[in-house]
Amino acid sequence: RLRVPGDHPRLEAATIQTHDGQTIETEGWVDRWVEADGQVLGTFQGGGFDGLPALRHRQVGRGQAFLSATSDRHAIAYLLPQALAAAGLASADGFVAVGNDA
């Protein structure tokens, strides 16, 4: 279950620390997840969202969902290869992640 409050503050600069040790610098609209299940793949570091989940993976019925709390293309680009692998696709070659800062 995922519940997001109605506020969508703008982040001028946010850092996401991923579970595999990568650092993603982001800028974009952010949803603050109040309740969510699934595996946390990354958390915000610093600022008003410090320690809150930024990236998640969860089972949805027979499928899977990869979720980003920010619209930033760098966060989406981090999740894309994982989502493609979960779908049985070999790579993200030829895909371009675009977002608010493209």
Backbone bond lengths (Angstrom), bond angles and torsions (degrees), N, CA, C in turn:
res aa  C-N    CA-C-N  psi(-1)  N-CA   C-N-CA  omega(-1)  CA-C   N-CA-C  phi
1 R - - - 1.443 - - 1.515 109.14 -
2 L 1.300 116.24 136.89 1.461 121.84 -179.58 1.512 108.25 -128.26
3 R 1.317 116.25 124.71 1.462 120.67 177.39 1.521 108.17 -126.17
4 V 1.320 115.33 130.18 1.459 122.14 -178.71 1.520 108.05 -122.47
5 P 1.346 118.10 128.77 1.461 118.87 175.85 1.520 110.45 -68.25
6 G 1.308 117.03 166.06 1.452 121.74 -174.53 1.514 115.84 -73.36
7 D 1.334 117.66 -10.38 1.460 118.13 -179.12 1.526 111.14 -84.65
8 H 1.324 115.87 141.58 1.457 121.66 -179.22 1.523 108.37 -133.81
9 P 1.327 118.20 76.02 1.467 119.28 -176.99 1.521 111.91 -68.44
10 R 1.287 115.68 152.80 1.461 122.82 178.00 1.527 108.89 -87.07
11 L 1.319 116.51 130.38 1.454 120.87 173.31 1.515 108.50 -101.96
12 E 1.298 117.26 123.54 1.450 119.97 177.70 1.523 110.56 -77.03
13 A 1.317 116.01 -35.96 1.459 120.94 177.29 1.520 108.01 -155.55
14 A 1.299 116.97 125.10 1.459 121.44 178.08 1.522 108.14 -137.45
15 T 1.302 114.98 150.97 1.459 120.87 177.64 1.517 108.35 -115.81
16 I 1.333 115.43 134.55 1.457 121.71 174.40 1.523 107.27 -112.25
17 Q 1.326 116.05 128.87 1.461 121.75 172.57 1.518 107.36 -102.01
18 T 1.344 117.32 120.22 1.458 121.03 -176.76 1.523 111.11 -86.97
19 H 1.319 115.44 162.31 1.464 120.87 -179.03 1.524 112.32 -65.56
20 D 1.328 117.98 -20.04 1.466 120.93 179.67 1.527 112.37 -101.08
21 G 1.336 116.82 16.51 1.457 121.19 171.91 1.515 116.70 90.29
22 Q 1.322 118.47 3.24 1.466 120.22 178.26 1.534 110.46 -83.36
23 T 1.306 115.03 152.73 1.463 121.95 175.42 1.516 107.96 -115.58
24 I 1.327 116.25 128.07 1.460 121.93 -179.81 1.521 107.93 -118.46
25 E 1.313 115.92 120.53 1.468 121.45 175.04 1.529 107.21 -89.33
26 T 1.324 116.71 126.19 1.460 120.60 -174.73 1.522 111.74 -128.20
27 E 1.315 113.79 161.72 1.456 122.70 170.59 1.513 106.28 -149.07
28 G 1.311 117.37 126.82 1.452 119.07 -179.82 1.508 112.36 164.53
29 W 1.299 114.90 -178.82 1.466 120.88 176.48 1.511 108.71 -71.55
30 V 1.322 115.78 143.44 1.460 120.86 -176.56 1.516 110.11 -129.09
31 D 1.339 115.19 136.22 1.459 121.84 170.55 1.520 107.39 -99.83
32 R 1.318 115.90 133.26 1.464 121.23 177.27 1.519 107.69 -94.68
33 W 1.325 116.17 110.18 1.463 120.76 -179.59 1.513 109.60 -76.11
34 V 1.319 116.59 121.34 1.453 121.15 178.08 1.519 109.43 -86.92
35 E 1.294 116.51 -46.55 1.456 121.88 177.82 1.516 107.82 -130.72
36 A 1.283 116.66 135.14 1.455 120.57 176.41 1.516 108.48 -162.92
37 D 1.312 115.40 146.81 1.453 118.87 174.87 1.518 107.89 -111.86
38 G 1.289 115.94 177.93 1.451 120.30 -179.00 1.515 111.63 100.88
39 Q 1.315 114.79 -178.73 1.457 122.66 -176.30 1.527 110.62 -87.81
40 V 1.314 116.76 129.57 1.459 121.38 175.19 1.526 107.48 -79.88
41 L 1.335 116.08 123.06 1.463 121.70 179.57 1.526 112.16 -99.13
42 G 1.320 117.07 -15.08 1.452 121.09 179.28 1.511 110.98 -168.37
43 T 1.323 116.23 150.99 1.459 121.80 179.56 1.524 109.51 -127.11
44 F 1.344 115.71 152.95 1.455 121.31 174.79 1.523 108.68 -71.50
45 Q 1.308 115.79 142.75 1.461 122.52 177.46 1.517 108.38 -120.75
46 G 1.317 117.03 121.88 1.462 122.02 179.17 1.515 112.30 82.67
47 G 1.317 115.67 169.77 1.459 121.63 177.64 1.515 113.03 68.65
48 G 1.327 114.37 -166.67 1.459 121.14 -176.41 1.519 115.28 -71.34
49 F 1.328 117.89 -11.25 1.463 121.61 -179.13 1.524 111.83 -110.09
50 D 1.327 117.49 13.73 1.460 122.77 -175.30 1.528 111.74 -50.82
51 G 1.326 115.27 125.33 1.459 121.60 177.00 1.514 115.36 84.03
52 L 1.324 117.56 -9.63 1.463 119.91 -179.92 1.525 110.67 -80.85
53 P 1.335 117.44 149.97 1.469 120.70 178.85 1.523 111.83 -60.89
54 A 1.330 115.96 136.52 1.461 121.90 177.88 1.524 111.18 -114.63
55 L 1.329 116.79 -33.78 1.465 122.54 -178.12 1.517 108.66 -132.13
56 R 1.330 116.09 136.58 1.468 120.49 -178.61 1.519 111.05 -138.71
57 H 1.326 113.67 155.53 1.468 122.40 170.97 1.517 106.36 -128.74
58 R 1.320 116.10 135.53 1.472 118.46 178.39 1.513 110.98 -149.27
59 Q 1.307 115.64 152.55 1.460 122.89 173.38 1.523 108.06 -78.82
60 V 1.320 115.74 138.38 1.455 121.92 176.74 1.518 106.77 -133.58
61 G 1.318 115.65 100.73 1.464 118.74 -175.17 1.512 109.72 59.43
62 R 1.328 117.25 -125.37 1.456 121.49 177.88 1.528 112.04 -89.65
63 G 1.331 116.95 -0.45 1.458 120.86 -177.93 1.514 112.76 -111.35
64 Q 1.309 114.90 -168.84 1.450 121.85 -179.60 1.529 109.44 -136.51
65 A 1.310 115.76 152.83 1.465 121.30 176.98 1.518 109.02 -128.57
66 F 1.325 115.56 138.32 1.453 122.57 173.48 1.516 106.08 -116.00
67 L 1.328 116.86 120.26 1.456 121.95 -170.17 1.520 111.61 -119.06
68 S 1.325 115.93 139.09 1.455 122.07 174.76 1.522 108.40 -119.36
69 A 1.324 116.60 133.10 1.462 120.54 177.65 1.515 111.79 -79.87
70 T 1.322 117.14 -6.38 1.457 121.18 178.62 1.526 110.32 -124.13
71 S 1.303 115.35 150.86 1.464 120.53 179.13 1.530 111.81 -85.32
72 D 1.311 117.41 1.95 1.462 121.25 -176.53 1.527 112.09 -62.66
73 R 1.327 116.09 136.80 1.461 121.15 -176.09 1.522 113.01 -65.87
74 H 1.338 118.37 -27.87 1.456 120.18 179.21 1.535 111.40 -68.21
75 A 1.317 116.21 -37.74 1.464 120.18 176.67 1.528 110.50 -67.25
76 I 1.330 116.59 -42.10 1.465 121.14 178.27 1.536 109.84 -64.12
77 A 1.329 116.52 -41.93 1.465 120.78 179.54 1.527 111.63 -63.21
78 Y 1.323 117.52 -31.53 1.462 120.79 176.26 1.529 110.63 -67.09
79 L 1.332 116.84 -40.56 1.467 120.97 -177.14 1.524 113.44 -78.32
80 L 1.316 118.47 -27.64 1.458 122.08 -172.85 1.529 113.88 -56.11
81 P 1.321 120.82 -50.24 1.471 119.42 179.78 1.535 112.84 -60.77
82 Q 1.311 116.63 -35.05 1.462 120.19 178.72 1.528 111.18 -67.80
83 A 1.329 115.77 -41.38 1.460 120.09 178.93 1.526 110.91 -66.03
84 L 1.324 116.80 -42.02 1.463 120.35 178.63 1.527 111.18 -64.76
85 A 1.332 117.17 -42.13 1.466 120.49 177.82 1.526 110.84 -62.13
86 A 1.327 116.89 -40.75 1.473 120.47 178.92 1.523 111.08 -64.41
87 A 1.351 116.18 -28.14 1.468 120.64 178.94 1.524 111.80 -86.76
88 G 1.341 116.42 -0.44 1.453 119.93 178.71 1.520 113.98 85.45
89 L 1.312 117.81 14.45 1.463 121.82 178.09 1.522 108.99 -94.96
90 A 1.315 116.67 143.31 1.456 121.59 -170.64 1.523 114.49 -70.83
91 S 1.333 118.04 -41.37 1.461 118.26 -175.24 1.521 110.80 -156.21
92 A 1.325 114.18 173.21 1.460 121.22 177.56 1.519 111.01 -100.44
93 D 1.326 117.78 13.95 1.464 120.84 -179.87 1.528 110.08 -55.01
94 G 1.306 115.67 130.87 1.459 120.79 179.01 1.521 113.78 91.93
95 F 1.332 117.69 -11.00 1.455 121.30 177.57 1.519 108.82 -92.80
96 V 1.317 116.12 141.31 1.449 121.28 176.15 1.523 107.66 -125.45
97 A 1.327 116.27 124.22 1.464 120.02 177.78 1.517 108.58 -84.19
98 V 1.316 117.08 123.47 1.450 121.15 177.95 1.508 108.61 -119.75
99 G 1.300 115.50 152.42 1.454 120.50 179.50 1.505 109.39 -156.87
100 N 1.308 115.84 -155.16 1.452 121.12 -175.14 1.524 113.41 -63.91
101 D 1.325 118.40 -23.27 1.454 119.76 -175.65 1.529 112.14 -108.60
102 A 1.328 117.67 17.12 1.471 120.96 -178.46 1.511 110.96 -76.22
